[in-house]
Amino acid sequence: MAFEGAADKLKGTAKEAAGKLSDDKSLENEGKANQLIGDAKDKVNEAADSVKDKANEVAAKVEDKLND
């Protein structure tokens, strides 16, 4: 889902800030980890979208050739 990455990054930012305010390094690090997970999810979604776009292009070309 497109918003999973953004949700993880937002949650991570909040945890990191809470960790900094409370001087809780574990919570701060957990927040940083959540942000990295969010970034990774975004990259995976971008790659999947790119593959889908390319597959659709190929399918359209094949269909055009079949209709010629």
JOQUI-V69693 format. One record per residue. N is the residue number from 1. RES is the residue in three letters. OMEGA is omega in whole degrees, -180 to 180 (none if undefined). D_CENTER is the distance of its C-alpha to the mean C-alpha in Angstrom with 2 decimals. Layout:
# JOQUI-V69693
n=N res=RES omega=OMEGA d_center=D_CENTER
n=N res=RES omega=OMEGA d_center=D_CENTER
This chain:
# JOQUI-V69693
n=1 res=MET omega=-173 d_center=8.46
n=2 res=ALA omega=-174 d_center=6.98
n=3 res=PHE omega=-179 d_center=7.78
n=4 res=GLU omega=-180 d_center=6.69
n=5 res=GLY omega=-180 d_center=4.09
n=6 res=ALA omega=179 d_center=7.10
n=7 res=ALA omega=178 d_center=9.50
n=8 res=ASP omega=179 d_center=8.86
n=9 res=LYS omega=178 d_center=9.21
n=10 res=LEU omega=178 d_center=12.20
n=11 res=LYS omega=180 d_center=13.65
n=12 res=GLY omega=179 d_center=13.47
n=13 res=THR omega=179 d_center=15.17
n=14 res=ALA omega=180 d_center=17.76
n=15 res=LYS omega=180 d_center=18.50
n=16 res=GLU omega=179 d_center=18.87
n=17 res=ALA omega=178 d_center=21.21
n=18 res=ALA omega=178 d_center=23.11
n=19 res=GLY omega=178 d_center=23.54
n=20 res=LYS omega=-180 d_center=24.92
n=21 res=LEU omega=-177 d_center=27.23
n=22 res=SER omega=-177 d_center=28.55
n=23 res=ASP omega=179 d_center=28.68
n=24 res=ASP omega=-177 d_center=26.70
n=25 res=LYS omega=180 d_center=25.06
n=26 res=SER omega=179 d_center=23.57
n=27 res=LEU omega=178 d_center=21.75
n=28 res=GLU omega=179 d_center=20.73
n=29 res=ASN omega=177 d_center=19.32
n=30 res=GLU omega=177 d_center=17.55
n=31 res=GLY omega=178 d_center=15.87
n=32 res=LYS omega=179 d_center=14.89
n=33 res=ALA omega=178 d_center=13.51
n=34 res=ASN omega=179 d_center=11.40
n=35 res=GLN omega=178 d_center=10.01
n=36 res=LEU omega=177 d_center=9.37
n=37 res=ILE omega=178 d_center=7.70
n=38 res=GLY omega=177 d_center=5.29
n=39 res=ASP omega=180 d_center=5.07
n=40 res=ALA omega=178 d_center=5.13
n=41 res=LYS omega=178 d_center=2.74
n=42 res=ASP omega=-179 d_center=1.47
n=43 res=LYS omega=179 d_center=4.84
n=44 res=VAL omega=179 d_center=5.76
n=45 res=ASN omega=178 d_center=5.46
n=46 res=GLU omega=180 d_center=7.23
n=47 res=ALA omega=179 d_center=9.53
n=48 res=ALA omega=178 d_center=10.35
n=49 res=ASP omega=179 d_center=11.23
n=50 res=SER omega=179 d_center=13.27
n=51 res=VAL omega=179 d_center=15.05
n=52 res=LYS omega=180 d_center=15.88
n=53 res=ASP omega=-180 d_center=17.24
n=54 res=LYS omega=178 d_center=19.32
n=55 res=ALA omega=178 d_center=20.61
n=56 res=ASN omega=177 d_center=21.67
n=57 res=GLU omega=-179 d_center=23.45
n=58 res=VAL omega=-180 d_center=25.28
n=59 res=ALA omega=179 d_center=26.23
n=60 res=ALA omega=179 d_center=27.62
n=61 res=LYS omega=178 d_center=29.64
n=62 res=VAL omega=180 d_center=31.04
n=63 res=GLU omega=177 d_center=31.99
n=64 res=ASP omega=180 d_center=33.66
n=65 res=LYS omega=-180 d_center=35.64
n=66 res=LEU omega=-178 d_center=36.74
n=67 res=ASN omega=-180 d_center=37.95
n=68 res=ASP omega=none d_center=39.97
